[in-house]
Amino acid sequence: MKLRILRIVLALVTFTILTFFFLDFAGLFPQQYFTLAAIQFVPALLAGSFVIVGVLVALTLVFGRVYCSMICPLGIYMDVVTWIRKRFKPRMKQTYSKEKRWLRLSVLAAVLVSYFAGVTVVVSLLDPYSAFGRMVTHLFRPVYMAGNNVLADIFSQFGIYTFYHTDIFLHSLVSLLIALATLAVVSFLAARHGRTWCNTLCPVGTVLGYLSTLSLFKIRIDESTCISCGKCAKTCKASCIDSKHSTIDTSRCVACFDCIDSCSEHSITYGLKRKKLASQNDVPVDESKRQFMGALAVSALAVPSTLLAQTISIPTGRVPFKRSYPISPPGSISADHLLDHCTSCHLCVAKCPCQVLKPALLEYGVGGLMMPVMNFDHGFCNFDCTLCTDVCPTDALKPLTVQAKHKTQMGRVVFIMHNCVVFTDETSCGACSEHCPTQAVKMVPYKGMLTIPSVNPDICVGCGGCEYVCPAVPFKAIHVEGNPVQLEAQAFKDEEKKEVQLDGFGF
C-alpha cells in the first residue's frame, strides 16, 4: 500500500508541474521547474546529457520502469484516464495478453532508422514527452487561456484586475490535428487496454522495458502462496501478469504496484530476488534480450549532431516574396542542428511571450514537420528575450545570454520598394525603421519631404520587427530572409573593433 501511495504522489507532482509549465502563459512558474522537462529520456539523449540518461538507465536497472510510472507525463496521463474509466465502468477489467515483441521492435527500429535518415518527425510523433507537450500546447492551453479570459471579464466588473485578457490563436492546423489524433488514440487505448501504448508503440517504453528485465528490484509472485484468483491480472494496467502460471512479464511491467495492493494473500512482493532451488516453473532468461539491449545501447550513444554550412543568398525584389530559407529560432545554430535535436515538444512555442514561434509545415521539409519556425504574423522577436533557449530540453536551441542573443543573426532584411506605401501611395511611413533595434533599416530622402527605407542586411539580426509592423498589403514591403546557418551580426563585429581601437589609445 505504501509503495503505491508513494508512486501516485510522486506521479501527480510530476504531472502537475509539467502540465502547468506548458499552460503557464503569464510566467508564474519558476524557471527551475523546467528541470522536469530536461530529465525526460529522449530530450536528454538528444541533448547529449548522458549523465541524465545514465541516471535514468541506472534507475531502471535497479528499480524497474519507475520512469514510466512516475516521470513520463504521457504515461501518467494514461493512468489518469484508466482511473477515470474505472470510476464509470468498474466491471471492465484488464486481462493478460502476450507480448507483441515483433511490433515493439519494429516500431523501435523504424524510429532509429528514420532518425539516422534525417526524418526526425517519426521520433517527434512517438516520443512520449513531446506528444504530451503538443497535446497540452494545442488542446489544453487554449481552454486554459479561455478560462482565464472569462475570469478576467468577471473580475473586471468588480474592479479587480488580477487576471488580464490574452490572445488565443491557432499556431498550426496540422499540429492541432496531430495533437487531437494523439489524444484520441492514447485516451482510447488507455481506457480500453491500460498501458498498451507504452508497451507496443512507445520507443522509450521498449528500451526501458527490456532494460527492466535485468533490474534488481522486481515485482514477483510467490507460487507457494498464490491461489491463482486472478485479481492481480484484472488490476494490471500493463496486462503483463499471467495469473494462471503465476508469471510476470517484467519487460512490460511499469512498477505501478496496483497488483500488490489487490493481492489478498500477500503473494506479490516488490524487492530483490531470493535464492531458491530450481523448479519446472522457473522462467529461463532470454539471452536475446540482453544481446539486443547491448547493441541498442551502443547505437543510442552514437546519436550524431550534424552542422551543414551553406552559402547565403539574399533574393532580389519579387512580388510576392517567398523565403528561400526558414527562420529558425535563436540558438538553433542552423536548420540542420535543429532537425538533429528537436523533438517538437512545443515548449518553446508555448512559452514564447512574443508569439513568434509556430510549428513548421514543410518549411524544413517533410522530416522537419512540427519543428519550431519563426513567424511574424502575431509579433516580433523581443531583442532582449532568450526564454525559448532557456526552456529547450533537448539542446536544439543552445542557451544564449542576452548579449549573445543581440549578436545572433537569425536572418537578414530584404526590402521591396515596389510594395512600400511610400512608393505606391506617396505617403510617409517609417514604421519599419522605428522598430529596428540595430538600425539595419534607416529612412533616406526620397521625394520632397518623403523618406523611404534603406536596408543594411549585414547588421540585421532577423528579429522581424520591421516585417511585423509593415502596413503594406497584401504583400509586405520588407521581410526577413532566413539564414541557413546563424551568423554574428556585422554591427557587433564593428563595435568590437572600435572598442579595441579605443583601448589602444588609452580610452
N, C-alpha and C positions, 0 to 999 in steps of 0.2 A: 504493500500500500504506500509506504513512504517513498519508494523509488518512483512510482507512477505519479504521485503528487509533485515530487521534485521535478520530474520531466515536464509535467504540464505547466508548472510555474515558470520554469526557465524558457519553455517554448513560447508562452504567452508574452513574456517580457521581450524576447527577441522579435516576435511577430509585431507587437505593438510599436516598438521603437522603429523598426524598419519601415512599417507601413506609414507611420506618421512622418517619417523623414521624407518620403515621396510626396505625401499630401501637403506638407507644410509649405505654403507659398509666401508666408509672412516672415520667414526667417526666425521663428520662435524657438526652434530646436537647436541646441548647441552643436557645433560642428564636430565635437569629439565623438558623438554617437555615430558618425559616419564610419567608424571602425567596424561596425557590424556588417557594412557592405564590403569592406576590404577583406574580411575573413571568409567570404564566400569562395567555394572551391575553384570554379572556373575563372572568375576575375583574378584571384590570387595567382593562379597558374599562368594566365596570360600577362600579368604584370611582372612576372619573374620573381614574385615574392615566395621563394622556395622555403623560407623559414616558416611562413604561414602554411604552405602546402605540407611541409614536413610535420608540423604540429597536427594538422587535420588527419594526415595519414597515421601518425602515431596514436591519436585518439581512437581511430578506427581499429588499429591493431591491438589496442588494449581493451577498449570498451564496446566495440562493435559500431554499428551505424548510428551513433548518437548525433552525428552531424545532421542526418536526415530527419531525426525526430525533434531536435532542439535548436538547430541553427538555420537550416534551409527554410526560407519563408514560404515557398510553394508547398513543401511537404507539410508544414504546419497548417497552411490553408486547407489542404486536403483533409487533415484530421478534423478541422472545424466543420467542414462540410459533412464528413462522416458522422460527427457527433450530432449535428442538426438533423440528419436523416434518421438517426436512431430515435430522436425525440418524436418524430412524426410517424415512423414506421418501426416500432420496437420489435415486431415479429420478423423483420427482414434480417437474416443472419448471414455472416460470412461463411464460406465453405473452402475447404482445402483445394488448391489447384496446383498442378505440376508446373515446374519452372519452364518458361518458354525461352530456353537458352539460345536457340538459333536466332530468335527475334532480338534479344538483348544484345548479342554480339554483332548482329548485322547492323543495328542502329548505331552502336558504338563505332564500328568500322566505317560506316558512312560518314559519321561526324569527323573522324580523324582524316579520312581521305579528302573530304570536301574542304577541310581547313587547310591542309597542306597544298591543295589545289587552288587556294585563294578564294573559295566560295564560302566565306565566313558566315553567310546568312543561315546556314544549317546549324552551326554552333549557336547562333543567336536565338534561333527558334526553340532549341531544345535545352539550352542552359536554364535550369530551374529559377535561379535568382533573376535573370534577365526577363524571363517570361512573366514572373510575378511583378517585376518593376513596370513592364509595359501594361499589365492589367490595371495596376494602381494608377499609373500616369494618365492613361487614356479612358479609363472607365470609372474608377472610384474618385479620382481627383476632381473631375468636373462636377460630380454630385456634391462632393465636399465643399467646393467653391460656391456652388449654387446655394447650399445651405447657409454658408457664410453671408451671401448677399441678402438672403431672406432675413437673417438676424440683423444685418445692417439696416434694412428698411424698418424693422420693428423697433429696434433700439433708438434709431434716429428720431422717431416720433416722440420719444420721451427726452430728447436732448442728450442722449448718451451715444458717443461716437467711438466706442471701443472697437467695433467692427467697421470695416470700410469695404466699399464695392471693389470687386476685382473683375477684370475682363475674362470671359470664358470663350475660347475659340477652338476650332478643330486644328490640331497640329498636322495630322496626316490621315486621310481616309483609309489608306492601306494599312497603316499601323493600328488604326482603330479597329478595322475588321479583323486583323490578325489577333489583336488583344481579345476581341469578343469571341473569336473562334477558340482561342486558347482557354478562356474562361469557361466556355460551354463544354469543351472536351474534358478538361481537368475536373470540372464540377460533376459532370455526368459519371465519369469513371470513379471518382471518389465516393459518390453517393451509391453507386451500384456495386463497386468492387474494391473500395478502400484504396490501397496504395498500388494499384495496378500500373498507373503512370510511372511511379518511382521504379518499379521492378521490371518494366518492359521497355519503356521509351526514354527514360532519363539516363543520359550517359554517365552522369555523376553517380547515380544510384547503382549502375552496373559496376563501375570501377570500385566504389567503396563497398559494394555488396560482396564482390569476390575477395576483396581485402579482408572483410569481416569474417570470412571462413577461417582465417588464421588468428582471429582475436583471442586474447587470453580470457576475457570475461564474456561469457555467452549465456543465453537462456537455455536451460537444459531440463529435460523431463526425466524424473526418477521412475523407471519402469516398474520397480518393485512396489511402488505405492499407487501408481497411476491406474485408474479404473476405466480408462477409455470412455469417459462420459461425453467427450466432445465439446465441453463448454469452452475450452481454450481455443479450439478451432473456430467456433462461432464468433468469438470476440476478436480474432486475429485479423487486423485490417490489411495485413500483407498476404493473407491466405497461404501462409507458409508452414502451418502446423498440421501434420498428418496424425490425428489422434488415434487412428486405428493401429498404427505402427509405432506410436509414441516417438516420432521424429520431428525435427525442426530444420527447415532449410535456412541455414544461417546466412546465406547469401542474399536472402530476401527479407530477413528479419530486421526491422527498423528500431529495435530496442524501445518499444513504447511501454512495455511492462503491463499491458492490459491482460495478458494471459495469466500472469502471476496473480493478479487481483481476482480473476474469475475462478481460479482453481480452489475448490472447497477441500481437497485432500492435501493441499500444500505440496503437491508433487512437482511443481515447476519452480525452479530457483534460478537466480542470476549470480554467477560467480565463476571462480576458477574450476577447471576440470579436475575431478578427483580420480585418483588411480583406482582401477578396478580390473578384475580378470576379464579377459576377452570372452565375448559371447557371440552367439549367432546373430543377435540383434544389433551388434555394433555396425555402424556405417563406415565403410572404408573411406580413407581420404582420397579425394580426387586430385591426383598429381597434375592433371592437365590444367586445372585452375591455377595452381601455383606457377606453372610454366607460363601460362597466359599473362598473369599479373606481372611476372618478371619482365617479359617483353614489353608490356604496356608501360611499366614504369620508365624503361629506357626511352620509349617513344615520347612520353609526356615531358621528360626533362629536355627534350630536343626541340621544344617549340621555338621557332625562329622569329626574329624581328628583322624585317626587310625594309630598307630605306632606298628608294629608287630616285636618283636625281634626274630631273628633266629640265630642258631649257624652257624659258618663259617667253611667250609671245603675246603681246597686247594687240587685240584686234583693232582694226581701223573702224571708222564710223559706219554703223549699219542701222537700219530701221526695219523691223525691231531688232534689239540687241539680244544675243544669246550667249551665255557664258561658255567659254571653251573648257574651263576647269571649275569644279565646285569649290566653294569657300569652306574649307574645313575649320573647325573651331580652334581657338588659340591653344597652343601647347600640343597640337596633334602632329607637329613636325611636317607631315605630309599625308596625303590621302592613303598612301601605301602603309604607313605606320599605323594609321587609324584602323584600316581594314585588318591588320595583323593582330590587333589587340582588343578592339571594341566588340562587346557582345550585345550592343543595342539594349542596354537595360533602361535607357532613357532617364537616368537620374539627372544627368546634366540638362536634359530638356525640361524636366520638371522644376529644377532649381534655378534656371536662368531667370534673373529678375527682369531682364530686358525683353524676354520672349523672342529672341533672335535665333534660337536653335529649334530645328524641326527634324523629324525623321526623313531620311532621303528616300526617294523613289528609285530612280535609275541614274541619279547624278554620279554615283560612284560605279555604276554598272550593276549587273544582277547580284553579284557577290556582296555588294555593299548596301543591299536593301535594308532600310530602317536605321542605318548609321546616322549620327547627328551631322547636320549640314547647316551652315549659316543662311538665314533668310531674313530680309529686311522689310518684310511687309508690315510687321507689327511693332517694329522698333529698330534700334541700332545698338551695337555692342558698346557698353559703357567703357570708356577709356581706362578707368581705374578698377574695373571688376575682374576678378580671377576666380569666381565661385565655381565655374564648371571644371576648372583644372584642380580645384581643391577637393571636389567630391568624387572625381572619377576613380573607381575602384580597380581598374584594370591597367592603369598607366597608359591608356590610349591617349589621354590628354596629360602631358607632362606637367607637373606642378610649376606654376610661374609666380614669381613675385610681381608686385605692381610695376616695379622698374623694368623687369624683363618683359612684361606684357606691353609696356609702352614702346619697346623696341621691336616687337614681333610684327612682321608684315604678313598678314593673312592673305591679303590681296592687293591689287593696285587699281587706282581710279582710272576710269575711262569716260571722257566727255564727248557727247554727240551734239554738236552745235545745232544741227537742223531740228533737234527735238526741244531745244531750250526755249522757254517762253520769252526770253529776251529777244531771240532771233525771230520766232514765229509771230509774237504779239507786240513786239517792241515795247515791252513794259519792264520796269525794274523788278529785280528779284533778289538774288544774293543769299538765299536760304542755305544753299549748299556750303558756301564759304563760311557762314556763321556757325555751322555745326561741325566744321573740320577741326580736330584738336591739334593737327600738326602743320596747318597752313599748306597742305598739299593742294588745296583749292583756293585760289585767290581771284578777286574781281579786278579786271583790267578795263581800260576805256574801250568803248565800242562805237556808239553813235551819239553825238551830242553829249547829253548828261548820262546816257546809259552806260552801264558796265556789264561785262559778260564774263563767265567763269574761264579761268585758265588753270590747267592742272599740271602738277609735277608728280608723276607716279612713283618716282624714286623715294619720296619722303612720306608716301601714303602708308598707313598701317592696315587699311581694309576694314575699318570699323563699321562702315555702311551708313554713317550719319548723313552724308550727302545724298545717298540714294534714297534713304527713308523720307527725307523732308522734301525731295524734289517734287514740285507741283505739276510737272508736265504729265499729261495724259493723252492717249492711253499708254504711250511708251516714255519711260524715264529718259531724261536728257543726260543723266550722269549715273554711272553704275560702278560696281566693284567687280573686277575680274579676279577669280581665284588664282592663287599661286600653287603650282604643282608641289613645290617644296617651300615651306615658310622661311622667309629671309629676315635679315635685320634691316630695318628702315634706314635709308641713307642719311636722313636728317640727324640721326643719333650718332652715326659714324662721323659726320662733320662736326657735331658738337664735341665729341671726344677729342678730335684733332685740335679744335680751338682750345680746349682745356689744357691739352699737352703743351701747346704753343704758349699759352698764358703762363703756365707753370715755369716754362723755360725763361721767361722774363721776370720771374720772381713775384708774380701776382698771386 
